[in-house]
Amino acid sequence: MVYQAGVDRSQYLTSSDVIDWQHPAVLARARQLARGVTDEQEIVRACFRFVRDEIRHSGDYKLNPVTCKASEVLEHGTGFCYAKSHLLAAVLRANGIPAGLCYQRLTITPGQPPLSLHGLNGVYLQKFGWYRLDARGNKPGVNAQFTPPLEKLAFALVHADEADLPEVWAEPLPQIIQVLASSATFQEVSAHLPDVELITLKREGQN
C-alpha cells in the first residue's frame, strides 16, 4: 500500500466532517472499546469486531436510512461498506491509531461485470506498518478477520478487471460521498454503486 500522495501520517488521525471521531457518541464508544486495554493490536481488534459484527451492512440486511458520517453509522447501527469503513476509521483515530480508507474494484455479481468500488480500511500498526482490514460484515462465503501481518479480507480478486487500489486515503473518495449523500434508500445506493476508471500507467522506459 502507499499513502495518499502528499498526505502526512498525522492526517490519518484528524477528525473531519465524515470521519467525525470528536462527535461525543463516537468518542464515547471508542473509549469504551479500549477500556482496560493497552495493547495496540487488541484495541484495533476490538474496534474492528465492533464495526464488523454489531453494525449491520445496509445491503445485506436491507436497512435504511442511508448513512455516511461515522456518527450516523453509530447512531443507526447500519451502513454500506463505505460507511462502516468511516466508522472504523473514526473509532481507531479516536484511540490515537492512524487509520484511513482503502478501496477495491470488484464485480457486483461475483465474477461478472459491471464493477464497483468496495470500501475497507488501512490501519498503521507500529509492529507491521500499514495493514488492511475489512469490517463490511461476515456472511456465508465472506469471512474477514484481523490476523496481522496476514490479511484476511472479505473478497479476493477473481475477475481480470478487478483490482486492489493501493492507496490509503485520509478522506473518502468524492464518488463515495456523492452516492451516499444523494440516495434516500438502500435500494438507490445498490442501484448506483460508485466506481472509478482505472488508468494503467506504463512504467518508465517501457513502450
MARZA-701573 format. One line per 10 residues: number of its first residue (from 1); for each residue x negated, y, z of N, C-alpha, C, CB. Coordinates in steps of 0.2 Angstrom, whole numbers, plus 2048, in hexadecimal, padded with zeros to 3 digits. Glycine has a CB too. Layout:
<pts>
NUM	X/Y/Z/X/Y/Z/X/Y/Z/X/Y/Z  ...
</pts>
This chain:
<pts>
1	7FC/7FA/800/800/800/800/7FC/806/800/805/800/806  7FE/80C/7FE/7FB/812/7FE/7FF/817/801/7F9/814/7F7  7FC/81C/804/800/822/807/804/826/801/7FC/827/80B  809/829/803/80C/82E/7FE/806/833/7FD/812/831/801  805/835/7F6/800/839/7F4/800/840/7F8/800/83A/7ED  7FB/842/7FB/7FA/848/7FE/7FD/849/805/7FD/84D/7FA  800/843/808/803/843/80F/7FE/841/814/80A/840/80E  7FD/845/819/7F9/842/81F/7FD/83E/823/7F6/849/823  7FA/839/827/7FD/834/82B/802/838/830/7F8/830/82E  801/83E/832/805/841/837/80C/842/835/802/848/839
11	80D/842/82E/813/843/82B/818/83D/82C/813/844/824  815/837/82E/818/831/82F/81B/831/836/814/82B/82D  81A/836/83A/81C/837/841/821/83C/842/816/838/845  823/840/83C/827/846/83D/82E/844/83D/826/84B/837  832/849/840/839/848/840/83C/84D/83B/83D/84A/847  841/84A/837/843/84E/831/84B/84D/831/840/84B/82B  84E/850/82C/855/850/82B/858/849/82A/857/854/825  854/845/827/856/83E/826/853/839/82B/854/83B/81F  84D/83A/82D/84A/836/832/84A/83A/838/842/833/830  850/83B/83B/851/840/840/850/83D/847/858/843/840
21	849/83B/849/848/837/84F/849/83B/855/841/834/84F  849/842/854/84A/846/85A/851/847/85C/847/84D/859  856/844/858/85D/844/85A/85D/840/861/861/841/854  861/843/865/861/840/86C/863/838/86C/866/843/870  868/836/868/86A/82F/868/864/82B/865/870/82E/864  861/82D/860/85B/829/85D/855/829/862/859/82C/856  854/82E/865/84E/82F/86A/850/82A/870/84D/836/86C  856/82A/872/858/826/878/857/81F/876/85F/828/87A  859/81D/870/859/816/86E/852/814/86D/85D/815/868  84E/818/86A/847/816/869/843/815/870/843/81C/866
31	845/819/875/842/818/87C/844/812/87F/843/81E/880  84B/810/87E/84D/80A/881/84A/804/87E/855/80A/880  849/804/877/845/7FF/874/83E/7FD/876/846/800/86C  83B/803/878/834/802/87B/833/802/882/830/808/878  839/802/886/838/802/88D/835/7FC/890/83F/803/890  830/7FD/894/82C/7F8/897/827/7F5/892/831/7F3/89A  826/7F7/88C/822/7F4/887/81C/7F9/886/825/7F2/881  816/7F6/886/810/7FB/884/80D/7F8/87E/80B/7FB/88A  80D/7F2/87C/80A/7EF/876/80D/7F2/870/80A/7E8/876  809/7F5/86B/80C/7F8/865/810/7F3/861/807/7FB/861
41	80E/7ED/860/811/7E9/85C/818/7E6/85F/80D/7E3/85A  818/7E6/865/81E/7E4/868/823/7EA/868/81D/7E2/870  821/7F0/868/826/7F5/867/829/7F5/860/823/7FC/869  824/7F4/85B/826/7F4/854/82B/7EE/853/820/7F3/850  82A/7E8/856/82E/7E2/856/835/7E4/859/82B/7DC/85A  835/7E7/85E/83C/7E9/861/840/7EE/85D/83B/7EC/868  83D/7F3/85A/840/7F7/856/842/7F4/850/83B/7FD/854  83E/7F0/84D/840/7EC/847/846/7E7/848/83A/7E8/844  846/7E4/84D/84B/7DF/84E/852/7E3/850/849/7DA/854  851/7E8/853/857/7EC/854/85B/7EE/84E/856/7F2/859
51	857/7F1/849/85A/7F4/843/85C/7EE/83F/855/7F8/840  858/7E9/83E/859/7E3/83A/860/7DF/83D/853/7DE/83A  860/7DE/843/865/7DA/846/86C/7DD/848/863/7D6/84B  86B/7E4/84B/871/7E7/84E/874/7EC/849/86E/7EA/854  870/7EE/844/873/7F3/840/875/7EF/839/86E/7F9/83E  87C/7EF/838/87E/7EB/833/87D/7EE/82C/886/7EA/834  87C/7EA/827/87A/7EC/820/881/7EE/81D/877/7E7/81C  882/7F4/81B/889/7F6/818/88B/7F2/813/888/7FD/816  887/7F0/80E/889/7EC/808/88B/7E5/80B/884/7EC/803  887/7E2/80F/888/7DB/811/88F/7DB/815/883/7D8/816
61	890/7E0/819/896/7DF/81E/89C/7E4/81B/894/7E2/824  89B/7E7/815/8A0/7EB/812/8A3/7F0/817/8A6/7E7/80F  89E/7F4/819/89F/7F9/81E/89F/801/81C/89B/7F8/824  8A3/805/81E/8A2/80C/81E/8A2/80F/825/8A9/80F/81A  89F/815/825/89E/81A/820/897/818/81D/89E/821/823  895/81C/818/88F/81C/815/88A/820/819/88F/81E/80E  885/81D/81C/880/821/820/87A/822/81D/87F/81D/827  876/828/81F/870/829/81C/86B/82B/822/870/82F/817  86C/830/826/868/832/82B/867/82D/830/86A/839/82E  861/82C/833/860/827/839/866/828/83E/859/828/83C
71	867/82E/840/86C/82F/845/873/82C/843/86D/836/847  875/82D/83D/87B/82A/83A/87B/823/83A/87D/82D/833  876/820/838/875/819/838/876/816/83F/86F/816/835  873/819/844/874/817/84B/87B/818/84E/86F/81B/84F  87E/81D/84C/884/81F/84F/889/81A/84C/886/826/84D  889/818/846/88E/814/843/88C/80D/842/890/816/83C  886/80B/844/884/804/844/884/801/83D/888/800/848  883/805/838/883/802/831/87F/806/82D/88A/801/82F  87C/803/827/879/807/822/876/802/81D/873/80A/825  876/804/817/872/801/811/86B/800/813/873/804/80A
81	867/7FC/80F/860/7FB/811/85C/802/812/85D/7F7/80C  85E/807/80E/85B/80D/80E/85C/810/814/85D/812/808  862/811/817/864/814/81D/861/810/823/86B/814/81D  861/80A/823/85E/806/828/856/807/829/85F/7FE/827  853/808/823/84C/80A/823/84B/811/826/849/80A/81C  850/815/825/84F/81C/828/84F/81C/830/855/821/826  854/817/832/854/816/839/84E/813/83C/85B/812/83B  84C/80E/839/846/80B/83B/840/80F/83C/844/804/837  83F/813/836/83A/818/836/83A/81D/83C/839/81C/830  841/81F/83E/842/824/843/840/821/84A/849/826/843
91	842/81B/84B/841/818/852/83A/817/853/845/812/854  836/815/84E/82F/814/84E/82B/81A/84F/82C/810/848  82D/81F/84B/82A/826/84C/82B/829/853/82D/82B/847  831/828/856/833/82A/85C/82E/827/862/83A/829/85E  82C/821/860/827/81E/865/820/81F/863/829/816/865  81F/824/85F/818/826/85D/814/821/858/814/826/863  818/81D/855/815/818/850/817/81B/849/818/811/851  811/81C/845/812/81F/83E/816/81A/83A/80C/820/83B  81C/81C/837/820/818/832/822/81C/82D/826/815/837  823/819/827/826/81C/821/82A/817/81D/820/81E/81C
101	82C/819/817/831/815/813/82D/812/80D/836/81A/811  82F/80C/80B/82C/809/806/832/806/801/828/803/808  831/805/7FB/836/803/7F7/834/7FD/7F2/838/808/7F2  838/7F9/7F1/837/7F4/7EB/83D/7F5/7E6/838/7EC/7EE  83B/7F3/7E0/840/7F3/7DA/842/7EC/7D9/83D/7F7/7D4  848/7EB/7DA/84A/7E4/7DA/851/7E3/7D5/84C/7E1/7E1  852/7DD/7D3/858/7DC/7CF/85E/7DC/7D4/858/7D5/7CB  863/7DF/7D2/869/7DF/7D6/86C/7D8/7D7/86F/7E4/7D4  86D/7D5/7D2/86F/7CD/7D2/868/7CA/7D1/874/7CB/7CC  867/7C5/7D6/860/7C2/7D6/85E/7BF/7CF/860/7BD/7DB
111	858/7C2/7CD/855/7BF/7C7/858/7C2/7C0/856/7B8/7C7  85D/7C7/7C1/860/7CA/7BB/861/7D1/7BB/867/7C7/7BA  85F/7D5/7B6/860/7DC/7B6/867/7DE/7B6/85D/7DF/7AF  869/7E4/7B9/865/7EA/7BA/861/7E9/7C0/869/7F0/7B9  85D/7EE/7C1/859/7EF/7C7/85B/7F5/7CB/852/7EF/7C5  859/7F5/7D2/85A/7FB/7D6/854/7FB/7DB/861/7FB/7D9  854/800/7DF/84F/801/7E4/852/7FD/7EB/84E/808/7E6  84D/7FA/7EE/84F/7F7/7F5/84A/7FB/7FA/84E/7F0/7F5  84D/7FD/7FF/849/801/804/847/7FD/80A/84E/806/807  841/7FE/80C/83E/7FA/812/839/7FF/815/83B/7F4/810
121	835/7FD/81A/830/801/81D/829/7FF/81D/833/802/825  825/804/81E/81E/803/820/81C/806/826/819/806/81A  819/802/82A/817/805/831/80F/804/832/81A/801/837  80C/809/835/805/809/836/803/806/83C/802/810/835  800/800/83C/7FE/7FC/842/7F7/7FD/843/800/7F4/841  7F5/7FF/849/7EE/800/84B/7EA/7FA/849/7EE/802/852  7EC/7F4/84A/7E8/7EE/849/7E7/7ED/841/7EB/7E8/84D  7ED/7EE/83D/7ED/7EC/837/7ED/7F1/831/7F2/7E7/836  7EF/7F7/833/7F0/7FC/82E/7F8/7FC/82C/7EC/7FC/828  7F9/7FE/826/800/7FF/823/802/7F8/822/800/803/81D
131	808/7F7/824/80C/7F0/824/813/7F1/822/80B/7EC/82B  816/7ED/81E/81D/7EE/81C/821/7E9/820/81D/7ED/814  827/7EC/821/82C/7E8/824/833/7EA/822/82C/7E8/82C  838/7E5/822/83E/7E6/81F/844/7E4/823/83F/7E2/818  847/7EA/826/84C/7E9/82B/853/7E9/828/84C/7EE/830  854/7E7/821/85B/7E7/81E/860/7E3/821/85A/7E6/817  85E/7DE/824/862/7D9/828/862/7D2/824/869/7DC/827  861/7CD/828/861/7C6/826/867/7C3/824/85D/7C2/82B  867/7BE/820/86D/7BB/81E/86B/7B4/81A/872/7BF/819  86F/7B0/819/86D/7AA/815/869/7AC/80F/873/7A5/813
141	863/7A9/80F/85E/7AB/809/85A/7B1/80A/862/7AC/803  85B/7B4/810/857/7BA/811/855/7BA/819/85B/7C1/811  84E/7BA/81A/84B/7B8/820/845/7BD/821/849/7B1/821  846/7C3/822/841/7C8/823/83E/7C8/82B/843/7CF/821  838/7C8/82C/835/7C7/832/82F/7CC/833/833/7C0/834  82D/7CD/839/828/7D2/83B/822/7CD/83D/829/7D7/841  81D/7CB/839/818/7C6/83A/811/7C9/838/81A/7C0/837  80F/7CF/83B/809/7D2/838/803/7CD/83A/808/7D9/83B  7FE/7CD/835/7FD/7D1/82F/801/7CE/829/7F6/7D2/82E  804/7C8/82A/808/7C6/824/80E/7C9/823/809/7BE/825
151	810/7CB/81D/817/7CE/81C/81C/7C8/81B/816/7D2/815  822/7C9/81D/827/7C5/81C/82D/7C9/81A/829/7C0/822  82E/7CB/814/833/7D0/812/83A/7CC/810/831/7D4/80C  83F/7D0/80F/845/7CD/80E/845/7CA/807/84B/7D2/80E  842/7CD/802/842/7CB/7FB/83B/7CB/7F8/846/7D0/7F7  83A/7C5/7F4/834/7C4/7F0/836/7C7/7E9/832/7BD/7F0  830/7C9/7E5/831/7CB/7DE/832/7C4/7DA/82B/7CF/7DC  837/7C4/7D6/839/7BE/7D2/839/7BF/7CB/83F/7BA/7D5  83B/7C6/7C9/83C/7C8/7C2/836/7CC/7C0/843/7CC/7C1  835/7CB/7B9/82F/7CF/7B6/82F/7D6/7B7/82E/7CD/7AF
161	835/7D9/7B8/836/7E0/7B8/836/7E3/7C0/83C/7E3/7B5  836/7DE/7C4/837/7E0/7CB/830/7E2/7CD/839/7DA/7D0  82F/7E6/7D3/829/7E9/7D5/829/7EB/7DC/827/7EF/7D0  823/7EB/7DF/822/7EE/7E6/81F/7F5/7E4/81D/7EA/7EA  823/7FA/7E6/820/801/7E6/81B/802/7EB/825/807/7E6  815/804/7EA/80F/803/7EF/80F/809/7F4/809/803/7EB  813/80E/7F3/812/814/7F7/816/813/7FE/815/81A/7F4  813/816/803/817/817/809/819/81E/80A/813/815/810  820/820/809/822/827/809/824/829/810/828/827/804  822/82F/811/824/833/817/82C/834/817/820/839/818
171	82F/835/812/836/837/811/839/833/80C/837/83F/810  840/832/80C/843/82E/807/842/831/800/84A/82D/809  843/82D/7FB/843/82F/7F4/849/833/7F3/842/82A/7EF  849/838/7EF/84F/83C/7ED/855/838/7EA/84D/842/7E9  853/833/7E6/858/82F/7E4/85C/82B/7E9/855/82A/7DF  859/82A/7EE/85C/826/7F4/861/82B/7F7/857/824/7F9  85F/831/7F9/863/836/7FC/869/838/7F8/85F/83C/7FE  868/838/7F2/86D/83B/7ED/873/835/7ED/86B/83B/7E6  871/82F/7ED/877/82A/7EC/87A/829/7F3/874/823/7EB  877/829/7F9/87A/829/7FF/87E/82F/801/875/828/805
181	87C/835/7FF/87F/83B/801/885/83C/7FC/87B/841/800  885/839/7F6/88B/83A/7F2/890/835/7F2/888/83B/7EB  88F/830/7F6/894/82A/7F6/898/82A/7FC/890/823/7F5  89E/829/7FB/8A3/829/801/8A4/822/804/8AA/82C/7FE  8A3/81D/800/8A4/816/802/89E/811/800/8AB/813/7FF  89E/80C/804/899/807/802/899/804/7FB/899/801/807  8A0/804/7F8/8A1/802/7F1/89D/807/7ED/8A8/801/7F0  89E/80D/7EE/89A/812/7E9/893/811/7EA/89C/819/7EC  890/810/7EF/889/80F/7F0/887/809/7EC/886/80E/7F7  88B/803/7ED/889/7FD/7E9/88A/7FE/7E2/88E/7F8/7EC
191	88E/802/7DF/88F/803/7D8/88A/808/7D5/896/806/7D7  886/80C/7D9/881/811/7D7/87B/810/7DB/884/818/7D8  878/80A/7DB/872/809/7DF/86C/80D/7DC/870/801/7E0  868/810/7DF/863/814/7DC/85D/810/7D9/860/819/7E1  85A/813/7D4/855/810/7D1/850/815/7CF/857/80C/7CA  84A/813/7CD/845/817/7CA/842/814/7C4/83F/819/7CF  83F/818/7BF/83C/815/7BA/835/814/7BB/83D/81A/7B3  832/80E/7BA/82B/80D/7BC/827/80F/7B6/82A/806/7BE  822/812/7B7/81D/814/7B1/816/810/7B2/81C/81C/7B1  815/80C/7AE/80E/809/7AE/809/80D/7AB/80F/802/7AA
201	804/80F/7B0/7FE/813/7AE/7F9/80F/7AC/7FC/818/7B3  7F5/810/7A6/7F0/80C/7A4/7EA/80E/7A8/7EE/80E/79C  7E6/809/7AA/7E0/80A/7AE/7DB/80E/7AA/7DD/804/7B0  7D7/812/7AD/7D2/816/7AA/7CD/812/7A6/7CE/81B/7AF  7CC/814/7A0/7C7/810/79C/7CB/80A/798/7C2/80D/7A0  7D1/809/799/7D5/804/795/7D9/807/78F/7D9/800/799  7D9/804/78A/7DD/806/784/7E5/803/785/7DA/804/77E
</pts>
